[in-house]
Amino acid sequence: MPKVTEIVLASRNKHKILELSDILAPLKIKVRSVLDFPQVADVEENGFTFFENAALKAESVAKELGCAVLADDSGLMVDFLGGEPGVFSARYSGVNATDESNNKLLLEKLAGVPIEKRGAKFVCVLAFSFGGNESVFFEGNTTGRIIEELAGNKGFGYDPLFLSDDLGVTFAQASDVQKNQVSHRGRAVAKFIAWLKEE
């Protein structure tokens, strides 16, 4: 594999792009996203696993642009709900889902469930593809619980409901630095950076 001097993130989620760019900063290489390439079409995420969806995005965009592409597929898995919302985390409450509507639905589904049964984990799978070649995967997990009402105003997605086992506060109450050190995405990127340095 040629030396990687630039990585394109296969995401249009501005929160995710910012977070990944921050965590990738130690690599000191140029990080761009598909927002910089308007000709790149949306990739339909029709896989049944985080691995399938991440690979679909990474390989499709890398093949089209002919460069190094990193794609993230991640989500929240709640024990009491049998792993929901899982791969449907971003669109849990329907086609026009928002963070607010997703959080509202999650709280409704967990109404009356005691805190000790509200265990959950965030999962992140990164797929890296160079020029469309088969993806290399990096997975990160972090555990916590779903609290009964929103707490904190940082982060995005389910962060205000996810009480981190590592931090003792929700991801929305933690600083970016604190969150990135223990988050599913931070842990997956750390594995990717270690791998890239070995290549």
One Martini backbone bead per residue (centre of mass of N, CA, C, O) as a GRO file, in nm:
protein
  199
    1MET     BB    1   0.095   0.037   0.024
    2PRO     BB    2   0.082   0.345  -0.001
    3LYS     BB    3   0.138   0.634   0.125
    4VAL     BB    4  -0.050   0.814   0.354
    5THR     BB    5  -0.163   1.169   0.308
    6GLU     BB    6  -0.479   1.103   0.270
    7ILE     BB    7  -0.817   1.126   0.407
    8VAL     BB    8  -1.142   1.005   0.347
    9LEU     BB    9  -1.457   1.063   0.472
   10ALA     BB   10  -1.757   0.856   0.472
   11SER     BB   11  -1.919   1.147   0.549
   12ARG     BB   12  -2.203   1.388   0.641
   13ASN     BB   13  -2.145   1.407   0.943
   14LYS     BB   14  -2.032   1.674   1.113
   15HIS     BB   15  -1.980   1.553   1.392
   16LYS     BB   16  -1.813   1.307   1.297
   17ILE     BB   17  -1.595   1.457   1.141
   18LEU     BB   18  -1.485   1.621   1.378
   19GLU     BB   19  -1.417   1.384   1.563
   20LEU     BB   20  -1.226   1.230   1.370
   21SER     BB   21  -1.029   1.461   1.317
   22ASP     BB   22  -0.932   1.488   1.610
   23ILE     BB   23  -0.832   1.187   1.646
   24LEU     BB   24  -0.637   1.204   1.376
   25ALA     BB   25  -0.424   1.433   1.430
   26PRO     BB   26  -0.155   1.263   1.502
   27LEU     BB   27  -0.093   1.191   1.191
   28LYS     BB   28  -0.053   1.445   1.009
   29ILE     BB   29  -0.295   1.436   0.799
   30LYS     BB   30  -0.514   1.476   0.559
   31VAL     BB   31  -0.862   1.563   0.622
   32ARG     BB   32  -1.152   1.456   0.462
   33SER     BB   33  -1.469   1.468   0.287
   34VAL     BB   34  -1.752   1.418   0.093
   35LEU     BB   35  -1.820   1.724   0.104
   36ASP     BB   36  -1.571   1.780  -0.106
   37PHE     BB   37  -1.750   1.564  -0.302
   38PRO     BB   38  -2.039   1.615  -0.473
   39GLN     BB   39  -2.021   1.361  -0.680
   40VAL     BB   40  -2.080   1.185  -0.443
   41ALA     BB   41  -2.280   0.943  -0.367
   42ASP     BB   42  -2.493   0.790  -0.189
   43VAL     BB   43  -2.480   0.521   0.037
   44GLU     BB   44  -2.641   0.238   0.086
   45GLU     BB   45  -2.739   0.110   0.411
   46ASN     BB   46  -2.803  -0.250   0.375
   47GLY     BB   47  -2.685  -0.373   0.610
   48PHE     BB   48  -2.669  -0.594   0.914
   49THR     BB   49  -2.393  -0.457   0.983
   50PHE     BB   50  -2.134  -0.261   1.061
   51PHE     BB   51  -1.937  -0.390   0.862
   52GLU     BB   52  -2.104  -0.371   0.603
   53ASN     BB   53  -2.154  -0.062   0.601
   54ALA     BB   54  -1.860   0.033   0.612
   55ALA     BB   55  -1.766  -0.113   0.351
   56LEU     BB   56  -1.958   0.013   0.151
   57LYS     BB   57  -1.851   0.302   0.188
   58ALA     BB   58  -1.544   0.273   0.152
   59GLU     BB   59  -1.534   0.121  -0.130
   60SER     BB   60  -1.706   0.311  -0.300
   61VAL     BB   61  -1.545   0.577  -0.255
   62ALA     BB   62  -1.259   0.469  -0.325
   63LYS     BB   63  -1.327   0.390  -0.616
   64GLU     BB   64  -1.420   0.673  -0.715
   65LEU     BB   65  -1.148   0.838  -0.601
   66GLY     BB   66  -0.873   0.676  -0.560
   67CYS     BB   67  -0.843   0.644  -0.235
   68ALA     BB   68  -0.832   0.702   0.099
   69VAL     BB   69  -1.082   0.539   0.311
   70LEU     BB   70  -1.298   0.626   0.589
   71ALA     BB   71  -1.540   0.432   0.765
   72ASP     BB   72  -1.836   0.471   0.970
   73ASP     BB   73  -2.004   0.239   1.191
   74SER     BB   74  -2.255   0.319   1.435
   75GLY     BB   75  -2.388   0.236   1.775
   76LEU     BB   76  -2.657   0.141   1.982
   77MET     BB   77  -2.675  -0.108   2.255
   78VAL     BB   78  -2.953  -0.251   2.424
   79ASP     BB   79  -3.013  -0.501   2.632
   80PHE     BB   80  -3.331  -0.490   2.684
   81LEU     BB   81  -3.361  -0.460   2.344
   82GLY     BB   82  -3.166  -0.670   2.199
   83GLY     BB   83  -2.971  -0.424   2.057
   84GLU     BB   84  -3.110  -0.183   2.043
   85PRO     BB   85  -3.076  -0.008   1.749
   86GLY     BB   86  -2.807  -0.030   1.619
   87VAL     BB   87  -2.796   0.004   1.278
   88PHE     BB   88  -3.061   0.209   1.343
   89SER     BB   89  -2.978   0.460   1.514
   90ALA     BB   90  -3.019   0.710   1.311
   91ARG     BB   91  -3.329   0.565   1.224
   92TYR     BB   92  -3.520   0.475   1.463
   93SER     BB   93  -3.776   0.697   1.413
   94GLY     BB   94  -3.714   0.710   1.106
   95VAL     BB   95  -3.656   0.876   0.817
   96ASN     BB   96  -3.681   1.171   0.991
   97ALA     BB   97  -3.471   1.151   1.196
   98THR     BB   98  -3.366   1.261   1.516
   99ASP     BB   99  -3.218   1.298   1.804
  100GLU     BB  100  -3.480   1.361   1.957
  101SER     BB  101  -3.660   1.123   1.847
  102ASN     BB  102  -3.471   0.895   1.934
  103ASN     BB  103  -3.461   0.955   2.240
  104LYS     BB  104  -3.765   0.940   2.288
  105LEU     BB  105  -3.804   0.644   2.202
  106LEU     BB  106  -3.608   0.517   2.401
  107LEU     BB  107  -3.753   0.613   2.658
  108GLU     BB  108  -4.021   0.473   2.597
  109LYS     BB  109  -3.902   0.175   2.587
  110LEU     BB  110  -3.777   0.228   2.902
  111ALA     BB  111  -4.019   0.254   3.062
  112GLY     BB  112  -3.976   0.134   3.397
  113VAL     BB  113  -3.679   0.063   3.377
  114PRO     BB  114  -3.431  -0.022   3.558
  115ILE     BB  115  -3.103   0.076   3.574
  116GLU     BB  116  -2.982  -0.226   3.595
  117LYS     BB  117  -3.135  -0.281   3.291
  118ARG     BB  118  -2.970  -0.028   3.116
  119GLY     BB  119  -2.765  -0.153   2.952
  120ALA     BB  120  -2.485  -0.041   2.735
  121LYS     BB  121  -2.346   0.006   2.396
  122PHE     BB  122  -2.095   0.129   2.200
  123VAL     BB  123  -2.035   0.097   1.844
  124CYS     BB  124  -1.735   0.077   1.631
  125VAL     BB  125  -1.678   0.065   1.273
  126LEU     BB  126  -1.393   0.058   1.077
  127ALA     BB  127  -1.325   0.129   0.730
  128PHE     BB  128  -1.044   0.056   0.515
  129SER     BB  129  -0.979   0.197   0.185
  130PHE     BB  130  -0.769   0.148  -0.107
  131GLY     BB  131  -0.910   0.220  -0.405
  132GLY     BB  132  -1.133  -0.030  -0.330
  133ASN     BB  133  -1.032  -0.219  -0.154
  134GLU     BB  134  -1.044  -0.427   0.079
  135SER     BB  135  -1.125  -0.408   0.394
  136VAL     BB  136  -1.019  -0.274   0.701
  137PHE     BB  137  -1.073  -0.343   1.048
  138PHE     BB  138  -1.209  -0.142   1.334
  139GLU     BB  139  -1.288  -0.189   1.683
  140GLY     BB  140  -1.517  -0.021   1.918
  141ASN     BB  141  -1.594  -0.003   2.276
  142THR     BB  142  -1.858   0.110   2.513
  143THR     BB  143  -1.983   0.140   2.840
  144GLY     BB  144  -2.325   0.160   2.995
  145ARG     BB  145  -2.613   0.375   3.057
  146ILE     BB  146  -2.959   0.449   3.054
  147ILE     BB  147  -3.108   0.718   3.129
  148GLU     BB  148  -3.416   0.907   3.206
  149GLU     BB  149  -3.258   1.178   3.123
  150LEU     BB  150  -3.127   1.438   2.998
  151ALA     BB  151  -2.754   1.505   2.995
  152GLY     BB  152  -2.633   1.760   2.854
  153ASN     BB  153  -2.474   1.966   2.558
  154LYS     BB  154  -2.301   1.767   2.420
  155GLY     BB  155  -2.257   1.630   2.140
  156PHE     BB  156  -2.449   1.345   2.008
  157GLY     BB  157  -2.726   1.183   1.988
  158TYR     BB  158  -2.705   0.962   2.276
  159ASP     BB  159  -2.520   1.118   2.483
  160PRO     BB  160  -2.741   1.229   2.705
  161LEU     BB  161  -2.806   0.901   2.790
  162PHE     BB  162  -2.496   0.814   2.824
  163LEU     BB  163  -2.356   0.647   3.090
  164SER     BB  164  -2.034   0.625   3.165
  165ASP     BB  165  -1.827   0.399   3.312
  166ASP     BB  166  -1.555   0.565   3.290
  167LEU     BB  167  -1.672   0.872   3.377
  168GLY     BB  168  -1.970   0.915   3.531
  169VAL     BB  169  -2.086   1.044   3.269
  170THR     BB  170  -2.203   1.179   3.013
  171PHE     BB  171  -2.109   1.251   2.695
  172ALA     BB  172  -2.255   1.543   2.719
  173GLN     BB  173  -2.066   1.619   2.985
  174ALA     BB  174  -1.817   1.582   2.834
  175SER     BB  175  -1.538   1.631   2.699
  176ASP     BB  176  -1.383   1.571   2.413
  177VAL     BB  177  -1.132   1.442   2.538
  178GLN     BB  178  -1.273   1.243   2.725
  179LYS     BB  179  -1.442   1.096   2.517
  180ASN     BB  180  -1.212   1.011   2.308
  181GLN     BB  181  -1.060   0.817   2.514
  182VAL     BB  182  -1.343   0.610   2.557
  183SER     BB  183  -1.466   0.578   2.300
  184HIS     BB  184  -1.550   0.390   2.036
  185ARG     BB  185  -1.409   0.575   1.827
  186GLY     BB  186  -1.140   0.616   1.972
  187ARG     BB  187  -1.063   0.309   1.983
  188ALA     BB  188  -1.070   0.254   1.679
  189VAL     BB  189  -0.864   0.473   1.592
  190ALA     BB  190  -0.623   0.370   1.756
  191LYS     BB  191  -0.597   0.108   1.589
  192PHE     BB  192  -0.555   0.245   1.316
  193ILE     BB  193  -0.301   0.408   1.382
  194ALA     BB  194  -0.126   0.167   1.460
  195TRP     BB  195  -0.145   0.026   1.183
  196LEU     BB  196  -0.039   0.259   0.999
  197LYS     BB  197   0.247   0.271   1.137
  198GLU     BB  198   0.322  -0.030   1.038
  199GLU     BB  199   0.298   0.000   0.713
   0.00000   0.00000   0.00000
